[in-house]
Amino acid sequence: MKTIPSELIDEPIEVSFDVPPMYEKRPDCPQSFIWREETYRVKSILSERQDFNRRGRSGRNMQPAHLASASRVGSWGVGRYYFCVEVNGGEIFEIYFDRAPQDAGDRKGHWFLRGRRQIVQGSE
């Protein structure tokens, strides 16, 4: 099933897991999330992907060979895990975990709702 973006949101969300991830910086898709005080239960995962590209200044401070390796497997504080999910009620959202720390006291990374998506007709 192919989906396309229908609304960019890019706001922080709170997630919950039935079983906590083994590695907090390499999480699986959460079972539910809270956005704007409403809880959404994940019904199914439509797709998932990772992006370990370094952005901005951090992309310019590595040797090319190291940069190529880091873009495949990631490096500390760099990378995002994306999940396209259908929630109970039928809405489709793209959520992601950003491994980048906010500051020295907050090094765990954060979850975001990237946006709403819609099904492309004829792709089912």
BELCOR-V422716 format. One record per run of one state. SS is the DSSP state (~ for helix, > for strand, _ for the rest). FROM is the first residue (numbers start at 1). TO is the last residue. If there is no record, write none. Layout:
BEGIN
ss from to
SS FROM TO
SS FROM TO
END
This chain:
BEGIN
ss from to
_ 1 2
> 3 12
_ 13 13
> 14 16
_ 17 31
> 32 35
_ 36 37
> 38 51
_ 52 55
~ 56 59
_ 60 63
~ 64 73
_ 74 74
> 75 75
_ 76 77
> 78 78
_ 79 79
> 80 87
_ 88 91
> 92 98
_ 99 102
> 103 103
_ 104 105
> 106 106
_ 107 109
> 110 119
_ 120 124
END
